[in-house]
Every structure is written in C-alpha cells, then in structure tokens.
Amino acid sequence: MSTIAIAPPKKPEIKTELPGPKGKEIIAADAQFVTPSYPRPSFKLVAERAQGVWVEDVDGNVFLDCNAGVAVCSTGHCHPEVVRAIQEQAEQLIHMCGTDYYYRHMPALAKKLDEIVPVPSPTRTHFANSGTEAVETALKLALHATGREKFIAFFNSFHGRTLGSLSLTSSRSAQRLGFKRQALDVVHVPYPNEFRNPFNTADCGAGGAGEGALNWITERLFKTTTPPEEVAAIVVEAVQGEGGYVPAPKDFLKGLRRICDEYGILLIVDEVQSGMGRTGKMFACEHYDVQPDIVCIAKGIGSGLPIGVCVARADLMDWKPGAHASTFGGNPVCIAAALKTIELLQNGLIENSADVGAYLKAGLERLQKKYDCIGDVRGMGLMLGVEFVTAGTSNKPDSALRDRVEVACFERGVIVLGAGANTIRWSPPLIITKENIDVALEIFDDAIAASLKG
C-alpha cells in the first residue's frame, strides 16, 4: 500500500463492496487471533491510512470521518505539525520511565495543564496511558485524600472498563456481565436527561431534570442508603459520551458543586470524551462555569497517541512516593503530541469547533424537521447527538433504525458511530470545514431516507 498522502477529495470515494477483498482477509484474521471482546459496530472499516478528515481503507475506499477515532483525533488524522513533533521527539528520547527518572516533558505538560484546566490552581498532574487509567487515578486519589469509601455515579455513564472505573460505568450491561460484584462501593443516580426526564414532575420543581437528580441525591440517597459523610466523590460527565451524547442541564453541575462543598465531597469531572475543544470550549464543564476538584482527560489530548492525565488540586495530590505510578505514563513522545495538540487547539481549533459545530447542529435540526424519526438533536460544538425514535409522537427509542442509518452512512462513505441505545454521535476532527459538513449532511439525509425504506 502506498504511503503517500491522501489527495483530499471533495466527497467520499467508494470503489469496492464494503468490506473489500483485502478488508475481508484482515477481518477473518482478526476473528481468529484477536480477542472477541472488542465492541465492533455493525459496519466493518479496515483502515490503512488517514489524513485530515479522510480515512482510506485497505481496498482504496476513502471515507469522510465524522467520528475521529471516537473523539480521539482532535487535530485531524496525522496533522503535519503533530507528526513532526512526534518524529522530532522520537529521534531524541522515546522512553525513560518518568516514575523513576526525570525529564523536561512531564513538568512542561503539567504546567500547561495548570494553566488551562478548570480545576482551581495550583494543580498537580498524574500521567497515565488512557481514559480509564486517568479515572482509576482519580478514584484512588479520592479514597486517599478523604479517607472515605463510597462514590456516587450516574446511570448511562461510561468511565472505562478496568475494575475500578467499571464500578462507575453503567452504559451497557454487557460491560459488567461476568465480572461479579463491583470493586468499589458505588451507588448510581439517574442522569438528568432533559429529553427523557427520568424523574417525577414533583421531584423536579422549576429546575427540571437537573433539580430532580439533585433532589434524588440529597433527599433519597443521603437519607436512606448513602450517608454524605461517607462519600468520597461524585463522578460525573459534563456531557455523557457512550450514554448518548447527553449534555448536563444548565444548573445541574453547579448543584453538584454545592452539594460537594456542603458535605466535604470531591467533585470529579470526567472530560475524557468531552474535553480538549470537543464542545467548543477547552473543557465541557466551562460551559457551566463549574470548577471540579479533579478532572480526567484523555482521548483528544494526544491527537491519536495514548495518553491520559488526572489533574487535581495540589493540596489533594499530596500522596507519598509509591502510592500510584505508571511505567509508560507520561511518555515523552506522547507528551510532545499533547503539547502540540494544545497549541493547535488554542490557535484556532477550539473556535472552529464552536463555529462549525453550530453549523452542523443547525443542519441536523433541519433534518429533524424533515424526519419525525429524529426525536432529539443535542450537544455543543462538535459533540452532537442525533436520537432516533419510532415515527409519530411516542419518542419510543428506535435502535434498529439507528443501526441501519449508521451502516447506510458507511456504505455511502461517511463514518459515524452509535452512542447509547438509539443515538448517532457526531464527533469529527476539529479541523472539519463547513464544506465537509455540507457533504456529510447530504449523505446523512440520503442514509436516513434509505433506512426508512427498510
């Protein structure tokens, strides 16, 4: 396969059946040798190379990527400045284990994070390799700092699949099946989804679903099963990711902050999928003017390289040497990619996310008016969800239609991915243009029409 750059097309180019002959061979080998635990979607993409917003498979088909490797390739695929930063660092120092030795990269990124995270400064940073590891760090830190053992999380949340973070995760039963009891003492609360308010009107008052969730915590949990003085932290996504791209209601996070302050509980915000410019601000919780005690970051921070970070108030992260470490966490090459990523985000990509995201949302809302199978269009920046329902006014979730639309988009050359039971997430690279969006919306429209026919 050629390694030359992809000549950017104006539209996707599908040349073979999907998957093509080379793709089928790789899929067959994968089925034989790779764990079957990976949650592959209905369509089968066998990627070979990518550049910007375009992905080419092993058979030469070119796709417009509106998923960015699940919100990871924030600066686009193989951004030339990120590639150059990786190459230059790889020529100097690939690994030296920052848990045992020192190098300039770790304090450089930690200092930059202290400048940009919504956690009150001064902060300290622990380096990991993924989102779930960043969450594990936050959980251990909360236990260590508070001396408490209970946690509060939310239904339909996703915080990772390692055993500690799995105790928080509740987006799909398949993620828990076979792993017996939770590793941590976690109680779950319904997430305040305004489109599908899980609370009784009497519990919500004028504040809607957000107030309903807050009352559930203070009037039900704290008075029955979960004494607040035993709660180490409340862990929340400002925008639920795997749960269906559901933004928190306006005053909900401030309410959580108020509860945490009143009872000495830590507020941990998981920004693994929603952070790094994805929502049109550097972090989603900035839309809510809320400062967490601890924030978890991964995915988009490395433009495709594996890096996760947990940033906390410095007075909390005062644990002793050996309390928590990682051989590969803070890898110099990954940090070089992260620093360049932040630079690119601050130099225009966050603004592009807000601008083009609003343009995409307006286009999706026009399709919502055209198709009564679209029950909700929601989100901020380039983190948008389209929820599919049965025709009419019932708002009954239509998972089968969502799946058909997902596959139909792929067959027409646009990569989107499901989230929740019946939502398609839009999380394209933050470099995407309005011209790209016009193409994607045209194909999305056609895919919906075709899927409704069966």
Secondary structure as the mmCIF struct_conf table of DSSP 4:
data_model
#
loop_
_struct_conf.conf_type_id
_struct_conf.id
_struct_conf.beg_label_comp_id
_struct_conf.beg_label_asym_id
_struct_conf.beg_label_seq_id
_struct_conf.end_label_comp_id
_struct_conf.end_label_asym_id
_struct_conf.end_label_seq_id
BEND BEND1 ILE A 4 ILE A 4
HELX_LH_PP_P HELX_LH_PP_P1 ALA A 5 ILE A 6
BEND BEND2 LYS A 10 LYS A 11
STRN STRN1 GLU A 13 GLU A 13
BEND BEND3 THR A 16 PRO A 19
HELX_RH_AL_P HELX_RH_AL_P1 PRO A 21 PHE A 33
BEND BEND4 VAL A 34 VAL A 34
TURN_TY1_P TURN_TY1_P1 PRO A 36 SER A 37
BEND BEND5 TYR A 38 TYR A 38
BEND BEND6 SER A 42 PHE A 43
STRN STRN2 ALA A 47 GLN A 51
STRN STRN3 GLY A 52 GLY A 52
TURN_TY1_P TURN_TY1_P2 VAL A 53 VAL A 53
STRN STRN4 TRP A 54 ASP A 57
TURN_TY1_P TURN_TY1_P3 VAL A 58 ASP A 59
BEND BEND7 GLY A 60 GLY A 60
STRN STRN5 VAL A 62 ASP A 65
BEND BEND8 CYS A 66 ASN A 67
HELX_RH_AL_P HELX_RH_AL_P2 ALA A 68 ALA A 71
TURN_TY1_P TURN_TY1_P4 VAL A 72 VAL A 72
TURN_TY1_P TURN_TY1_P5 SER A 74 THR A 75
STRN STRN6 HIS A 77 HIS A 77
TURN_TY1_P TURN_TY1_P6 CYS A 78 CYS A 78
HELX_RH_AL_P HELX_RH_AL_P3 PRO A 80 ALA A 90
TURN_TY1_P TURN_TY1_P7 GLU A 91 GLN A 92
BEND BEND9 ILE A 94 ILE A 94
TURN_TY1_P TURN_TY1_P8 GLY A 98 ASP A 100
BEND BEND10 TYR A 101 TYR A 101
TURN_TY1_P TURN_TY1_P9 ARG A 104 ARG A 104
HELX_RH_AL_P HELX_RH_AL_P4 HIS A 105 ILE A 116
BEND BEND11 VAL A 117 VAL A 119
HELX_LH_PP_P HELX_LH_PP_P2 PRO A 120 PRO A 120
BEND BEND12 SER A 121 PRO A 122
STRN STRN7 THR A 123 ALA A 128
BEND BEND13 ASN A 129 SER A 130
HELX_RH_AL_P HELX_RH_AL_P5 GLY A 131 THR A 146
STRN STRN8 LYS A 150 PHE A 154
TURN_TY1_P TURN_TY1_P10 PHE A 155 ASN A 156
BEND BEND14 ARG A 161 THR A 162
HELX_RH_AL_P HELX_RH_AL_P6 LEU A 163 LEU A 166
TURN_TY1_P TURN_TY1_P11 SER A 167 LEU A 168
BEND BEND15 SER A 171 SER A 171
HELX_RH_3T_P HELX_RH_3T_P1 SER A 173 GLN A 175
TURN_TY1_P TURN_TY1_P12 ARG A 176 GLY A 178
BEND BEND16 PHE A 179 PHE A 179
BEND BEND17 ARG A 181 ARG A 181
BEND BEND18 ALA A 183 LEU A 184
STRN STRN9 ASP A 185 VAL A 189
BEND BEND19 GLU A 194 GLU A 194
TURN_TY1_P TURN_TY1_P13 PHE A 195 ARG A 196
BEND BEND20 PHE A 199 PHE A 199
HELX_RH_AL_P HELX_RH_AL_P7 THR A 201 CYS A 204
HELX_RH_3T_P HELX_RH_3T_P2 GLY A 205 GLY A 207
HELX_RH_AL_P HELX_RH_AL_P8 GLY A 208 ASN A 215
HELX_RH_PI_P HELX_RH_PI_P1 TRP A 216 LEU A 221
HELX_RH_AL_P HELX_RH_AL_P9 PHE A 222 THR A 224
TURN_TY1_P TURN_TY1_P14 THR A 225 THR A 225
HELX_RH_3T_P HELX_RH_3T_P3 PRO A 228 GLU A 230
STRN STRN10 VAL A 231 VAL A 236
BEND BEND21 ALA A 238 ALA A 238
STRN STRN11 VAL A 239 GLN A 240
TURN_TY1_P TURN_TY1_P15 GLY A 241 GLY A 244
BEND BEND22 TYR A 245 TYR A 245
STRN STRN12 VAL A 246 PRO A 247
HELX_LH_PP_P HELX_LH_PP_P3 ALA A 248 PRO A 249
TURN_TY1_P TURN_TY1_P16 LYS A 250 ASP A 251
HELX_RH_AL_P HELX_RH_AL_P10 PHE A 252 TYR A 263
TURN_TY1_P TURN_TY1_P17 GLY A 264 GLY A 264
STRN STRN13 LEU A 266 ASP A 270
TURN_TY1_P TURN_TY1_P18 VAL A 272 THR A 279
BEND BEND23 GLY A 280 PHE A 283
HELX_RH_3T_P HELX_RH_3T_P4 ALA A 284 TYR A 288
TURN_TY1_P TURN_TY1_P19 ASP A 289 ASP A 289
BEND BEND24 ASP A 293 ASP A 293
STRN STRN14 ILE A 294 ILE A 297
HELX_RH_3T_P HELX_RH_3T_P5 LYS A 299 GLY A 302
TURN_TY1_P TURN_TY1_P20 SER A 303 GLY A 304
BEND BEND25 LEU A 305 LEU A 305
STRN STRN15 GLY A 308 ARG A 313
TURN_TY1_P TURN_TY1_P21 ALA A 314 LEU A 316
HELX_LH_PP_P HELX_LH_PP_P4 TRP A 319 LYS A 320
TURN_TY1_P TURN_TY1_P22 PRO A 321 GLY A 322
BEND BEND26 ALA A 323 HIS A 324
BEND BEND27 THR A 327 PHE A 328
TURN_TY1_P TURN_TY1_P23 GLY A 329 GLY A 330
HELX_RH_AL_P HELX_RH_AL_P11 PRO A 332 LEU A 344
HELX_RH_PI_P HELX_RH_PI_P2 LEU A 345 LEU A 349
HELX_RH_AL_P HELX_RH_AL_P12 ILE A 350 LYS A 370
TURN_TY1_P TURN_TY1_P24 ASP A 372 CYS A 373
STRN STRN16 ILE A 374 MET A 380
TURN_TY1_P TURN_TY1_P25 GLY A 381 LEU A 382
STRN STRN17 MET A 383 PHE A 388
STRN STRN18 VAL A 389 VAL A 389
BEND BEND28 ALA A 391 SER A 394
STRN STRN19 PRO A 397 PRO A 397
HELX_RH_AL_P HELX_RH_AL_P13 SER A 399 GLU A 411
TURN_TY1_P TURN_TY1_P26 ARG A 412 GLY A 413
STRN STRN20 VAL A 414 ILE A 415
STRN STRN21 LEU A 417 ALA A 419
TURN_TY1_P TURN_TY1_P27 GLY A 420 ASN A 422
STRN STRN22 THR A 423 TRP A 426
TURN_TY1_P TURN_TY1_P28 LEU A 430 ILE A 431
HELX_RH_AL_P HELX_RH_AL_P14 LYS A 434 LEU A 452
TURN_TY1_P TURN_TY1_P29 LYS A 453 LYS A 453
#
